[in-house]
């Protein structure tokens, strides 16, 4: 069991949504992350704190500048949990995609389910 974290945006195509269904494999570059229950601390709670408070209820807009500010703390947390660099890169790719969508006025939102 775990948390599914989706990036959703204005004009998102059905193909783009389909790419996010990865069988629970993290794929930040297409806007999907997964975090298991039971970890000492949740990366999604740290990085997406506004969405964490509303999980299962809403898609939340968080400025990319805030996500970038929180990334160093997230990387430190994930490394402390023994996560490999490949997993950390998924989180970085997610934030990068979010920033690209924000610049393109696609109104990216975070959904935690």
MODELLER restraints for C-alpha pairs under 7 A, 6 or more apart:
rsr = mdl.restraints
at = mdl.atoms
rsr.add(forms.Gaussian(group=physical.xy_distance, feature=features.Distance(at['CA:1:A'], at['CA:36:A']), mean=5.99, stdev=0.5))
rsr.add(forms.Gaussian(group=physical.xy_distance, feature=features.Distance(at['CA:1:A'], at['CA:37:A']), mean=6.03, stdev=0.5))
rsr.add(forms.Gaussian(group=physical.xy_distance, feature=features.Distance(at['CA:2:A'], at['CA:34:A']), mean=6.77, stdev=0.5))
rsr.add(forms.Gaussian(group=physical.xy_distance, feature=features.Distance(at['CA:2:A'], at['CA:35:A']), mean=5.47, stdev=0.5))
rsr.add(forms.Gaussian(group=physical.xy_distance, feature=features.Distance(at['CA:2:A'], at['CA:36:A']), mean=3.95, stdev=0.5))
rsr.add(forms.Gaussian(group=physical.xy_distance, feature=features.Distance(at['CA:2:A'], at['CA:37:A']), mean=4.75, stdev=0.5))
rsr.add(forms.Gaussian(group=physical.xy_distance, feature=features.Distance(at['CA:3:A'], at['CA:34:A']), mean=5.58, stdev=0.5))
rsr.add(forms.Gaussian(group=physical.xy_distance, feature=features.Distance(at['CA:3:A'], at['CA:35:A']), mean=5.20, stdev=0.5))
rsr.add(forms.Gaussian(group=physical.xy_distance, feature=features.Distance(at['CA:3:A'], at['CA:36:A']), mean=6.20, stdev=0.5))
rsr.add(forms.Gaussian(group=physical.xy_distance, feature=features.Distance(at['CA:3:A'], at['CA:112:A']), mean=6.50, stdev=0.5))
rsr.add(forms.Gaussian(group=physical.xy_distance, feature=features.Distance(at['CA:3:A'], at['CA:113:A']), mean=5.68, stdev=0.5))
rsr.add(forms.Gaussian(group=physical.xy_distance, feature=features.Distance(at['CA:4:A'], at['CA:33:A']), mean=6.07, stdev=0.5))
rsr.add(forms.Gaussian(group=physical.xy_distance, feature=features.Distance(at['CA:4:A'], at['CA:34:A']), mean=4.68, stdev=0.5))
rsr.add(forms.Gaussian(group=physical.xy_distance, feature=features.Distance(at['CA:4:A'], at['CA:35:A']), mean=6.74, stdev=0.5))
rsr.add(forms.Gaussian(group=physical.xy_distance, feature=features.Distance(at['CA:4:A'], at['CA:112:A']), mean=5.69, stdev=0.5))
rsr.add(forms.Gaussian(group=physical.xy_distance, feature=features.Distance(at['CA:4:A'], at['CA:113:A']), mean=5.18, stdev=0.5))
rsr.add(forms.Gaussian(group=physical.xy_distance, feature=features.Distance(at['CA:5:A'], at['CA:32:A']), mean=5.71, stdev=0.5))
rsr.add(forms.Gaussian(group=physical.xy_distance, feature=features.Distance(at['CA:5:A'], at['CA:33:A']), mean=5.00, stdev=0.5))
rsr.add(forms.Gaussian(group=physical.xy_distance, feature=features.Distance(at['CA:5:A'], at['CA:34:A']), mean=5.95, stdev=0.5))
rsr.add(forms.Gaussian(group=physical.xy_distance, feature=features.Distance(at['CA:5:A'], at['CA:110:A']), mean=6.99, stdev=0.5))
rsr.add(forms.Gaussian(group=physical.xy_distance, feature=features.Distance(at['CA:5:A'], at['CA:111:A']), mean=5.70, stdev=0.5))
rsr.add(forms.Gaussian(group=physical.xy_distance, feature=features.Distance(at['CA:5:A'], at['CA:112:A']), mean=4.54, stdev=0.5))
rsr.add(forms.Gaussian(group=physical.xy_distance, feature=features.Distance(at['CA:5:A'], at['CA:113:A']), mean=6.47, stdev=0.5))
rsr.add(forms.Gaussian(group=physical.xy_distance, feature=features.Distance(at['CA:6:A'], at['CA:31:A']), mean=5.68, stdev=0.5))
rsr.add(forms.Gaussian(group=physical.xy_distance, feature=features.Distance(at['CA:6:A'], at['CA:32:A']), mean=4.87, stdev=0.5))
rsr.add(forms.Gaussian(group=physical.xy_distance, feature=features.Distance(at['CA:6:A'], at['CA:33:A']), mean=6.67, stdev=0.5))
rsr.add(forms.Gaussian(group=physical.xy_distance, feature=features.Distance(at['CA:6:A'], at['CA:110:A']), mean=5.86, stdev=0.5))
rsr.add(forms.Gaussian(group=physical.xy_distance, feature=features.Distance(at['CA:6:A'], at['CA:111:A']), mean=5.12, stdev=0.5))
rsr.add(forms.Gaussian(group=physical.xy_distance, feature=features.Distance(at['CA:6:A'], at['CA:112:A']), mean=6.45, stdev=0.5))
rsr.add(forms.Gaussian(group=physical.xy_distance, feature=features.Distance(at['CA:7:A'], at['CA:31:A']), mean=4.71, stdev=0.5))
rsr.add(forms.Gaussian(group=physical.xy_distance, feature=features.Distance(at['CA:7:A'], at['CA:32:A']), mean=6.48, stdev=0.5))
rsr.add(forms.Gaussian(group=physical.xy_distance, feature=features.Distance(at['CA:7:A'], at['CA:108:A']), mean=6.54, stdev=0.5))
rsr.add(forms.Gaussian(group=physical.xy_distance, feature=features.Distance(at['CA:7:A'], at['CA:109:A']), mean=5.74, stdev=0.5))
rsr.add(forms.Gaussian(group=physical.xy_distance, feature=features.Distance(at['CA:7:A'], at['CA:110:A']), mean=4.95, stdev=0.5))
rsr.add(forms.Gaussian(group=physical.xy_distance, feature=features.Distance(at['CA:7:A'], at['CA:111:A']), mean=6.42, stdev=0.5))
rsr.add(forms.Gaussian(group=physical.xy_distance, feature=features.Distance(at['CA:8:A'], at['CA:108:A']), mean=5.64, stdev=0.5))
rsr.add(forms.Gaussian(group=physical.xy_distance, feature=features.Distance(at['CA:8:A'], at['CA:109:A']), mean=5.21, stdev=0.5))
rsr.add(forms.Gaussian(group=physical.xy_distance, feature=features.Distance(at['CA:8:A'], at['CA:110:A']), mean=6.41, stdev=0.5))
rsr.add(forms.Gaussian(group=physical.xy_distance, feature=features.Distance(at['CA:9:A'], at['CA:106:A']), mean=5.53, stdev=0.5))
rsr.add(forms.Gaussian(group=physical.xy_distance, feature=features.Distance(at['CA:9:A'], at['CA:107:A']), mean=5.56, stdev=0.5))
rsr.add(forms.Gaussian(group=physical.xy_distance, feature=features.Distance(at['CA:9:A'], at['CA:108:A']), mean=4.39, stdev=0.5))
rsr.add(forms.Gaussian(group=physical.xy_distance, feature=features.Distance(at['CA:9:A'], at['CA:109:A']), mean=6.08, stdev=0.5))
rsr.add(forms.Gaussian(group=physical.xy_distance, feature=features.Distance(at['CA:10:A'], at['CA:106:A']), mean=4.85, stdev=0.5))
rsr.add(forms.Gaussian(group=physical.xy_distance, feature=features.Distance(at['CA:10:A'], at['CA:107:A']), mean=5.86, stdev=0.5))
rsr.add(forms.Gaussian(group=physical.xy_distance, feature=features.Distance(at['CA:11:A'], at['CA:106:A']), mean=6.96, stdev=0.5))
rsr.add(forms.Gaussian(group=physical.xy_distance, feature=features.Distance(at['CA:19:A'], at['CA:30:A']), mean=6.50, stdev=0.5))
rsr.add(forms.Gaussian(group=physical.xy_distance, feature=features.Distance(at['CA:20:A'], at['CA:30:A']), mean=5.98, stdev=0.5))
rsr.add(forms.Gaussian(group=physical.xy_distance, feature=features.Distance(at['CA:20:A'], at['CA:31:A']), mean=6.39, stdev=0.5))
rsr.add(forms.Gaussian(group=physical.xy_distance, feature=features.Distance(at['CA:20:A'], at['CA:32:A']), mean=5.41, stdev=0.5))
rsr.add(forms.Gaussian(group=physical.xy_distance, feature=features.Distance(at['CA:24:A'], at['CA:34:A']), mean=6.25, stdev=0.5))
rsr.add(forms.Gaussian(group=physical.xy_distance, feature=features.Distance(at['CA:26:A'], at['CA:32:A']), mean=6.12, stdev=0.5))
rsr.add(forms.Gaussian(group=physical.xy_distance, feature=features.Distance(at['CA:26:A'], at['CA:33:A']), mean=4.74, stdev=0.5))
rsr.add(forms.Gaussian(group=physical.xy_distance, feature=features.Distance(at['CA:26:A'], at['CA:34:A']), mean=5.87, stdev=0.5))
rsr.add(forms.Gaussian(group=physical.xy_distance, feature=features.Distance(at['CA:26:A'], at['CA:90:A']), mean=6.28, stdev=0.5))
rsr.add(forms.Gaussian(group=physical.xy_distance, feature=features.Distance(at['CA:27:A'], at['CA:33:A']), mean=6.05, stdev=0.5))
rsr.add(forms.Gaussian(group=physical.xy_distance, feature=features.Distance(at['CA:27:A'], at['CA:90:A']), mean=5.82, stdev=0.5))
rsr.add(forms.Gaussian(group=physical.xy_distance, feature=features.Distance(at['CA:28:A'], at['CA:90:A']), mean=4.40, stdev=0.5))
rsr.add(forms.Gaussian(group=physical.xy_distance, feature=features.Distance(at['CA:28:A'], at['CA:91:A']), mean=5.73, stdev=0.5))
rsr.add(forms.Gaussian(group=physical.xy_distance, feature=features.Distance(at['CA:28:A'], at['CA:93:A']), mean=4.87, stdev=0.5))
rsr.add(forms.Gaussian(group=physical.xy_distance, feature=features.Distance(at['CA:28:A'], at['CA:94:A']), mean=3.99, stdev=0.5))
rsr.add(forms.Gaussian(group=physical.xy_distance, feature=features.Distance(at['CA:29:A'], at['CA:90:A']), mean=6.83, stdev=0.5))
rsr.add(forms.Gaussian(group=physical.xy_distance, feature=features.Distance(at['CA:29:A'], at['CA:93:A']), mean=4.91, stdev=0.5))
rsr.add(forms.Gaussian(group=physical.xy_distance, feature=features.Distance(at['CA:29:A'], at['CA:94:A']), mean=5.48, stdev=0.5))
rsr.add(forms.Gaussian(group=physical.xy_distance, feature=features.Distance(at['CA:29:A'], at['CA:97:A']), mean=6.22, stdev=0.5))
rsr.add(forms.Gaussian(group=physical.xy_distance, feature=features.Distance(at['CA:31:A'], at['CA:94:A']), mean=5.48, stdev=0.5))
rsr.add(forms.Gaussian(group=physical.xy_distance, feature=features.Distance(at['CA:43:A'], at['CA:74:A']), mean=6.13, stdev=0.5))
rsr.add(forms.Gaussian(group=physical.xy_distance, feature=features.Distance(at['CA:45:A'], at['CA:52:A']), mean=5.44, stdev=0.5))
rsr.add(forms.Gaussian(group=physical.xy_distance, feature=features.Distance(at['CA:46:A'], at['CA:74:A']), mean=6.77, stdev=0.5))
rsr.add(forms.Gaussian(group=physical.xy_distance, feature=features.Distance(at['CA:47:A'], at['CA:67:A']), mean=6.18, stdev=0.5))
rsr.add(forms.Gaussian(group=physical.xy_distance, feature=features.Distance(at['CA:47:A'], at['CA:70:A']), mean=5.86, stdev=0.5))
rsr.add(forms.Gaussian(group=physical.xy_distance, feature=features.Distance(at['CA:47:A'], at['CA:71:A']), mean=6.98, stdev=0.5))
rsr.add(forms.Gaussian(group=physical.xy_distance, feature=features.Distance(at['CA:47:A'], at['CA:74:A']), mean=6.67, stdev=0.5))
rsr.add(forms.Gaussian(group=physical.xy_distance, feature=features.Distance(at['CA:50:A'], at['CA:60:A']), mean=6.96, stdev=0.5))
rsr.add(forms.Gaussian(group=physical.xy_distance, feature=features.Distance(at['CA:51:A'], at['CA:60:A']), mean=5.32, stdev=0.5))
rsr.add(forms.Gaussian(group=physical.xy_distance, feature=features.Distance(at['CA:51:A'], at['CA:110:A']), mean=6.39, stdev=0.5))
rsr.add(forms.Gaussian(group=physical.xy_distance, feature=features.Distance(at['CA:51:A'], at['CA:111:A']), mean=6.65, stdev=0.5))
rsr.add(forms.Gaussian(group=physical.xy_distance, feature=features.Distance(at['CA:51:A'], at['CA:112:A']), mean=6.67, stdev=0.5))
rsr.add(forms.Gaussian(group=physical.xy_distance, feature=features.Distance(at['CA:52:A'], at['CA:112:A']), mean=6.75, stdev=0.5))
rsr.add(forms.Gaussian(group=physical.xy_distance, feature=features.Distance(at['CA:55:A'], at['CA:111:A']), mean=6.87, stdev=0.5))
rsr.add(forms.Gaussian(group=physical.xy_distance, feature=features.Distance(at['CA:55:A'], at['CA:112:A']), mean=5.00, stdev=0.5))
rsr.add(forms.Gaussian(group=physical.xy_distance, feature=features.Distance(at['CA:55:A'], at['CA:113:A']), mean=5.97, stdev=0.5))
rsr.add(forms.Gaussian(group=physical.xy_distance, feature=features.Distance(at['CA:56:A'], at['CA:112:A']), mean=6.16, stdev=0.5))
rsr.add(forms.Gaussian(group=physical.xy_distance, feature=features.Distance(at['CA:56:A'], at['CA:113:A']), mean=4.97, stdev=0.5))
rsr.add(forms.Gaussian(group=physical.xy_distance, feature=features.Distance(at['CA:58:A'], at['CA:111:A']), mean=6.57, stdev=0.5))
rsr.add(forms.Gaussian(group=physical.xy_distance, feature=features.Distance(at['CA:59:A'], at['CA:109:A']), mean=5.48, stdev=0.5))
rsr.add(forms.Gaussian(group=physical.xy_distance, feature=features.Distance(at['CA:59:A'], at['CA:110:A']), mean=5.30, stdev=0.5))
rsr.add(forms.Gaussian(group=physical.xy_distance, feature=features.Distance(at['CA:59:A'], at['CA:111:A']), mean=4.66, stdev=0.5))
rsr.add(forms.Gaussian(group=physical.xy_distance, feature=features.Distance(at['CA:60:A'], at['CA:109:A']), mean=5.00, stdev=0.5))
rsr.add(forms.Gaussian(group=physical.xy_distance, feature=features.Distance(at['CA:60:A'], at['CA:110:A']), mean=5.02, stdev=0.5))
rsr.add(forms.Gaussian(group=physical.xy_distance, feature=features.Distance(at['CA:60:A'], at['CA:111:A']), mean=6.47, stdev=0.5))
rsr.add(forms.Gaussian(group=physical.xy_distance, feature=features.Distance(at['CA:61:A'], at['CA:108:A']), mean=6.53, stdev=0.5))
rsr.add(forms.Gaussian(group=physical.xy_distance, feature=features.Distance(at['CA:61:A'], at['CA:109:A']), mean=4.63, stdev=0.5))
rsr.add(forms.Gaussian(group=physical.xy_distance, feature=features.Distance(at['CA:61:A'], at['CA:110:A']), mean=6.40, stdev=0.5))
rsr.add(forms.Gaussian(group=physical.xy_distance, feature=features.Distance(at['CA:62:A'], at['CA:109:A']), mean=6.95, stdev=0.5))
rsr.add(forms.Gaussian(group=physical.xy_distance, feature=features.Distance(at['CA:64:A'], at['CA:98:A']), mean=6.63, stdev=0.5))
rsr.add(forms.Gaussian(group=physical.xy_distance, feature=features.Distance(at['CA:64:A'], at['CA:99:A']), mean=5.46, stdev=0.5))
rsr.add(forms.Gaussian(group=physical.xy_distance, feature=features.Distance(at['CA:67:A'], at['CA:95:A']), mean=6.65, stdev=0.5))
rsr.add(forms.Gaussian(group=physical.xy_distance, feature=features.Distance(at['CA:75:A'], at['CA:88:A']), mean=6.64, stdev=0.5))
rsr.add(forms.Gaussian(group=physical.xy_distance, feature=features.Distance(at['CA:78:A'], at['CA:88:A']), mean=6.94, stdev=0.5))
rsr.add(forms.Gaussian(group=physical.xy_distance, feature=features.Distance(at['CA:98:A'], at['CA:108:A']), mean=6.22, stdev=0.5))
rsr.add(forms.Gaussian(group=physical.xy_distance, feature=features.Distance(at['CA:101:A'], at['CA:107:A']), mean=6.86, stdev=0.5))
rsr.add(forms.Gaussian(group=physical.xy_distance, feature=features.Distance(at['CA:101:A'], at['CA:108:A']), mean=6.14, stdev=0.5))
rsr.add(forms.Gaussian(group=physical.xy_distance, feature=features.Distance(at['CA:102:A'], at['CA:108:A']), mean=6.08, stdev=0.5))
